[in-house]
Amino acid sequence: MLTLLIILFTLGLILLAIVKYDIHPFLALFCGAILYGLLSGMPGDLILKSISEGFGGVLGSIGLLILLGVIMGTFLEKTGGAIVIAQKILSWIGEKAVTKAMMACGYILSIPVFGDSTFIMMNPISKSLSIKGKVPYAATTVALALGATASHSLVPPTPGPIATAGILEADLGMIIFWGLIVSLTTMIPAYIFVNKVVTKMPLEAKFVADEEQIDKSTYPSAFSAFLPIVLPLVLIILASIAKYPTEPFGTGGFYTVIVFVGSPVIALLIGAFLSFSLPKKFDRKILSSTGWIGQAILIAAPVILITGAGGVFGKMLQNSGIGDLVSQSMTGSSWGIFLPFIIAFSLKTAQGSSTVAMITTASIIAPLLGSLGLDSESMRVFAVLATGAGAMAISHANDSFFWAVTQLSGLSIKQGNQSHSIGTLIMSLTAITMIFIISQFF
């Protein structure tokens, strides 16, 4: 009981520091981890060991993945590749199915690009299609936002799922496979919600940019734009399949090649190199510290540091013996897959960041996987997805994405809560329901 109170006290201080005093999550998590170690009576040398092992261990496995994913997203955004992907999706689905098209655009673009950036890039198209298709602007806005939310927490190479997978040591290929299935499923009730509820909200689209004025001559082709996203995902999934006990690809040279190029670091490195071909005229300066690579590193650095701090917190919990204590106290209980969901849901709602919620939850859950019955290879995958499902909701006033959606569209705070916030809740509950059902077969 005392250990549990210390954990809750430490988490409370971390949330207070982030939410009320606007202290950077890295500093809050890092200092919170050390405080927990001191309060739980850990010796000084074990605290220092937990810091080095936790920070180095996590970053050694996933720091590069986060950076490479951000580099891909940056090049897609800067070259107009993201817009090309959106336009191609619109041509497939049709501009008459506006809400469906906007949801699909948000979903696909938010896999390599941060949700806020996806919404900012697509908002002018959302406005334009709202007028052309005579669809309420609130509907196109929320459809775009919910589409981005669906993949942001469940489909790598978005930083949150990658970090969570690394901390919980889960198979990234299987996370991508099941994450795609679960996240696509969440969009069904979200789409119904948008069409039945959000379309009734009065909101007029204003200041629509003339699409003819957009310089499309420098945009990459659709094939080039899709390739950096699709190829790494396919390679990672193939490598996971190759490692099945049934050995579907044999054990020869082909197996060796697939496992190598499908390892997450190599696959995302290939994706990053492919994204270098997107600019119409390649300038070596974009690879410099002041170019696009430098900008990507600046974007990725806070996420990587927060992930490392979460790793320290997790290692501190592990070395304090929390796993054994929880195992003894939870004998006979059946929290299972719902515990990571509840923790991530609570953290996301309390402090706003899905990435911070996922990393913190993974750090807490990692030493408890055995006692929760989640330490098998397949259940680790579902533990990651349950964490992502919890980190979807509830997006409200403490979430920067909520403000991007409301301020750029003109939705009032009340309308934002009634549409975007409730939409994230619907998707979150749908996701955990799907994850629970699927996990029963493993």
N, C-alpha and C positions, 0 to 999 in steps of 0.2 A: 504493500500500500504506500509506503514511504517513497519507494522508487517511482511509482506511478505519479505521485504528487510532485516529485521533483521534475519529472518529464513534463507534466502539464504546466508547472510553474515556469519552466524554461521556455516552452513553446509560447506561453502567454507573453513573456517578456520579448521574445522574438517578434511576435505579431504586433505588440505595442510599439516596438522600435520602428518597424516598417510602416505601419498604418498611421500612427499618431505623430511620430517624430520624423518621419520621412528619412530614416536612416537606410542606407543601401543594404539590400538583402544579403550581400556577401558578408558585410561587416556584422550584421545582426546574427546570421547563421553561425559564422566563425566564432564570435565571442560567446554566443549561446551554447555552442558545443563545449567550449572550454569551461564555461560556468557549470554546465551539467556534470562534467568530469570532476570538478572540484566539490560540488555539492553531494555527489554520490560517493565521495570518499576514495576516488581512484588515486593511486600514488602518482607523483609528478612524472616519473619516467614513463609510465603507461600512458599518461595524457599526451606527452610529447610523441610517443610512438604512434598513438592514434592519429595525431595531426599529420605526421609524415606519411603514414600508410594510407589514411583516408584520402588526403588530398592527391598524393601521387598516384595511388592505385586507380582512382576514378578518372583522373585526367589522362593517365596513360592509356586508358582503354577507349575513352569517348571524346577527349578534347579535340582531336583531329577531325572526328566525324562532325562535330558541331561546326567547326570552322569551315570545312569543305562544303557542308550543306548551305551555310550562309553565303559562301563565295558563289555557288551556283545561283542562288536566289538573287544576289546583287547583280550579276551579269544579265539575268533574265529581265530584271527590272530596268536596268540602265539602257539596254539595247532595244527595248520595246518588244522583246521576245514574249513577255507576259501578256502584252496586249494582243500579239499575234495569236497566242494560244486561246485567248478569250474570243477573238473574232472567229477562229476556226470552230470553236465550240458552238458559237451562235449560228454559224452556217450549218452545222450538223443538226442542231435542235430546232432552229428556226426562230426568227425574231417574234413570231406570234406567241410562242410559248415563253414569254419573257421571264416570269418568275422561275420557271424550271431552268432556263438558260443561265440566269444570274446565279442561281444556287450551284449549278455545275461549274461555272467559272470560278466562283469563290472556293469551291472544294478543291479543284485541281491546282489552282495557283497557290493555295495556302500550304501545299505540300513542300515546295521549296522556298516560298516567300513568306515572311512574317504576316500574320493576319491583318495588322494595322496597315502595312504597306499594300497588301492585296486590296483592301477596301479603298484606300486613297487612290490607287491606280484605276480601279474599276468604277469609281463613283460617277465620273462623267458619262461613261457608257450606260450606267444604270439610269441616270437622268434622261439621257437621249432615248433609250428604249422605252422608258416610262411614257414619254410623250408619243413616240411613234406607235407603240402598241396599245395606247390608251389604257394603261394599267396604273393603278395608284402608286405613286412614288414610294410610299411607305412599304409597299409589298416588294418592290424591286430592291429597296435598301436592305430590308430585313432578310430577304432571301439570299442576297449576296453575303451578308454578315454571318448567317447561320451556316451557309455552305463552307465558308472559311473556318468556322468553329469546328465543323464536323471532322475535318482532316487535321487541324492544327494540333489536337491533343492525342490523336490515335495513329497517325501515319508518319513514320520517319521518311525523309531526313529532317523533319521539324525538330528543333533542339530538345523540346520537352520529352518526347518519346524516346529519342536517342539516349538522353541522359538517364532516364528511368530504366531503360533496357540495360545500360552499362552497370548501373548500381545493383540491379537485381540479377545480373548475369543471365539475361534471357536471350534467346535466339532472335536476332534482328529480322531475318528472313520470314520467320513465322509471325512475328509482330506485324510486319508489312502485310502479309497475306490475310491474317485474321482482322487486322486493323482496317483494311480496305472493306472487308465484308461488313464489319460492325458499323463503321462510320457511314457507309452507303445506306445501311438500314436506318440509321438515325434520321436521315434526310426525308424518309417517307412521312412520318408524323409531322416533321418540321414543315414540309411542303403543304400538307393539309392545313396545318395551323396558319400558315401565311395566307393561303387562299380563302380560308373560312373566316379568319379573325382580322388579320393585319390589313387586308384589302379594304376594310371598312373604315380605316383611320384616315381622316382628311389630311393630306399633305401635298402641296403643289411643288413640282420641280421647277426650279428657277435657274437662270444663268447657264443654260445649256450651251456648251461649246459647239461650234460648227465643226463637225467631223471632217469636212472637206479641207479644213485648214491644217489638219494634222499631217505632218511630213511622214509619209509611209515608205518613202524610197530607201530609207536607211534601216528598215525593219528586216530581221532575218526571215527565212522561209519558215513555214509551219513545221516542216520536218526537222529543221535545225533547232527550232525552239523546243519541241517536244523531246528530242533525243536526250539531252542532259538529265531530264527527269525520269523518263521511262527506262532507259538502258540500265542505270544503276539499280533500280528497283527489280528489274527482271533478273539481273545477274545475282543479286543477293538472295532472291527467292530460289533460283536454280541451285545455288550453292547449298542452301538449306535442304532442298530435295535430294541433292547428291549425297548428303550425309545420312540419309535414312538407312536404317539397318538392312533394308531390302536391297541396297546398292543399285538403284535404278540406272545409274550411268557407269556401272562397273567400278573397277579400282585402278584402271590404267591411266594413260596420259591424259585422256579427255577429262577424267575425274579430277586429276591434279590441277589442270588448267582452270576448270570451272570453280573449284574450291578456292583457288588463288584469286582469280579476277572477281569472284563473288564475295570475297571477304569485304566487310563494310568499308574499311579504309581504302582499299584498292578500287572498289566499285564507285565510291564517291569521288575518288581522285580522278577516275576516268570521266565521270560526269562533270567535274570541275574543268578538266582539260577541254572537253567538248564545248563547254560554255564559253571558252576563250575564242571559239570560232564564230561566235554570234555577232560581234561588231562588224559593220560593213567594211570599214577601213581599220585594220588592226594597228594600234599604236602601243609600243612597248611601255609607254608611260602608265598605261592602265594597270600594269603589273607591278608598279612601283609602290613605295610606302605612302605616297601622296595620291595614288590612283585608286582604281576601284578595289584592288586587292587590299590596299591600306584601309579603305572605308569598310570593307567586309570584316577585317580584323578588329576594327573599332566596334563594330556591331556585335561581333561574336564574343569579344573579350569579357563583357559583364556576365553573359550567360555561362561561359566556361568557368569563371571565377565563382559564381553562385553554385554551379555544379560541384566544384571542388570543395566549397564550404559545406555543402550538403553531404559530400563524402566523408568529411571530417566528423560531422554530427553522427552519421551512421556508424562509423568505425568506433566512435566514443561510446555509443549505445551498445554496440556489439561487445567491446572489451570490458564493459561494466557488468556483463553477465545478464543483461536484460532478457536475452533469449530464453535462458533457463528459467528465469522467474516467471515470464509470461507463459512458458510451456506448462509449468506447474499449475499456475492459476487458471489457465484456460482449458485444462483437461475436462473433456466432456462438453465443451461449448462448440458452437458451429458458426462462428463469425466467417471463417473462410475468406472467400473472394470479396465479401462485402466490407471487410475492415479497411483495406486500402482505398476502396471507393469512398467510404464515409470520411476518412481522414482527409483525402484530397478534396472532397466536396466542401468540407468545413474550412479548410485552409484557403481554397479558391474564393469562397464566399467572403471570408474574413479579410483577406489582404489583396485580392484582385488579380494577381499574376498566376496564370495557368502553369507556367514553367517553374516558378518558385514552389507552387503547390505540389507539382509532380516530383520535383527533386527532394523536397522535404519529406513527403510521404514515402518515397522509395527508401530514403535514408532510415526512416523509422521502421519500415516493414522488413528491410533486408535481413536483420538478425532474427526476425520472427517467422520467416517462411516455413521453417520446419514445424513449429508449433501450430501454425495455421493450416498445415497440410498443403502448402503451395510450393514445396521445394522440388517437385519433379520438373523435368524440362518443359512439358506442356503447360503446367500450372504457373510456372514463372512467367510465361508469355501472357497468360490471362490476368496475372497479377499486375503486369505492366498496363494492360488494356483497361483493367478496372480502375487503376490510378488515373489514367487518361480520361476515363468516363467521368470520374469525380471532378477532375480539373476543368471540365467543360462549364460547370455551373457553380454559382449563379453569377453571370456577368452583370454587374450593376455599377453604381457611381464610383466605386474604388478601383475600377478596371479601366485602363487607358483605352482599350478597344471600345468600351461602351461610349466613351466621350467622342472617339473618332466617328462612330456610327451616328450618334445624335447630333453632334455639332456640324458635321459635313452635310448631313441630309436636311437638317432643320426640324427633326423630331424633338418634341419637348421631353423633359426628363420623365414625366408621367407616361407619355407614349412609348418612350424607350423601355421603361420598366414593363409596360403591358405587352410589348412586342418582342424586342430583342432578349430581355432578361428571362421572360417566361419561355421563349423559344429555346434558350440554352438549357433551361431546366427540363423541358420535354425531351431534348436530345440526350441529356445526361442520363435520365431515368430509362430511356429506351436502350441506350448503350449498355448499361449494367444489366438490364434484363436479358438482352441478347448474349452478353458474355456469360452470365450465369447458366443460361440454357445450353450454350455450346460446351461449356466446361463440364457439364454433366456426362458428356460422352467421352471424357478423357480420364 
